[in-house]
Amino acid sequence: MADWALYGAVILAVLSAISALAYVIAQALVAWRALKRLRRHAFAAVDRVVELTDTAATKAEHAADSSRLQAHLARLRVTLARFAVLRRAVDEVTDSVGRVTAVYPRK
């Protein structure tokens, strides 16, 4: 009778070891898949950061290039000077017309 108990205990121990080994293998596969997915997403994220860095560098380069800005500002100054001259002319005409209409009789 003791032999069957001993064989039963050995079989139970072997089955427990096999199920533990199967559980460890399954968890290792899950971890391996998670690692592959993490690596894939990490490389995609790194590529995105590199792309954003390149875009930021390009925009900073354009922002640092002030030659176009200086040219546009020079044109703006000329336009503002012309506008000031035209505005003074309109003010003079308005003053002249205002004096004439002040003495002109209305109905």
C-alpha positions in Angstrom: 0.0 0.0 0.0 2.9 2.3 0.7 4.2 1.8 -2.8 1.0 3.1 -4.4 1.1 6.2 -2.1 4.7 6.8 -3.0 4.0 6.4 -6.8 1.0 8.7 -6.5 3.1 11.3 -4.7 5.8 11.1 -7.4 3.2 11.3 -10.2 1.6 14.3 -8.5 5.0 16.0 -8.1 5.9 15.3 -11.8 2.5 16.7 -12.9 2.9 19.8 -10.7 6.4 20.3 -12.2 5.1 20.0 -15.8 2.2 22.4 -15.1 4.6 24.9 -13.5 7.0 24.6 -16.5 4.0 25.1 -18.9 3.0 28.2 -16.9 6.5 29.6 -17.0 6.8 29.0 -20.8 3.4 30.7 -21.4 4.4 33.7 -19.3 7.8 33.9 -21.1 5.9 33.9 -24.5 3.6 36.7 -23.2 6.7 38.7 -22.0 8.5 38.1 -25.3 5.5 39.4 -27.3 5.2 42.4 -25.0 8.9 43.1 -25.5 8.5 42.9 -29.3 5.5 45.2 -29.2 7.3 47.7 -26.9 10.3 47.7 -29.2 8.1 48.3 -32.2 6.3 51.2 -30.6 9.4 52.6 -29.1 11.1 52.8 -32.5 8.0 54.4 -33.9 8.0 56.9 -31.1 11.7 57.6 -31.6 11.1 58.1 -35.3 8.3 60.5 -34.5 10.5 62.5 -32.1 13.2 62.7 -34.8 10.7 63.9 -37.3 9.4 66.6 -34.9 13.0 67.6 -34.2 13.7 68.0 -37.9 10.5 70.1 -38.3 11.4 72.3 -35.3 15.0 72.8 -36.7 13.6 73.8 -40.1 11.2 76.2 -38.5 13.9 77.7 -36.3 16.1 78.1 -39.4 13.3 80.0 -41.1 12.7 82.1 -38.0 16.4 82.9 -37.8 16.5 84.0 -41.4 15.7 87.7 -41.0 16.6 88.9 -44.5 13.1 88.3 -45.8 11.7 90.0 -42.7 13.9 93.0 -43.2 12.9 93.3 -46.8 9.2 93.1 -45.9 9.7 95.7 -43.1 11.4 98.1 -45.5 8.4 97.8 -47.9 6.1 98.3 -45.0 7.9 101.5 -44.0 7.6 102.8 -47.6 3.9 102.0 -47.7 3.4 103.7 -44.3 5.2 106.8 -45.5 3.0 106.9 -48.6 -0.1 106.4 -46.4 0.9 109.3 -44.1 1.3 111.6 -47.1 -2.0 110.6 -48.5 -3.7 111.0 -45.1 -2.3 114.5 -44.7 -3.6 115.4 -48.2 -7.1 114.0 -47.3 -7.0 116.0 -44.1 -6.1 119.2 -46.0 -8.9 118.6 -48.5 -11.4 117.9 -45.7 -10.4 121.1 -43.9 -10.7 123.1 -47.1 -14.1 121.6 -48.0 -15.2 122.1 -44.4 -14.5 125.8 -44.6 -16.4 126.1 -47.9 -19.4 124.1 -46.7 -19.5 126.2 -43.5 -20.4 129.3 -45.5 -22.4 127.6 -48.1 -26.2 128.0 -47.4 -28.3 124.9 -47.0 -32.0 124.5 -47.6 
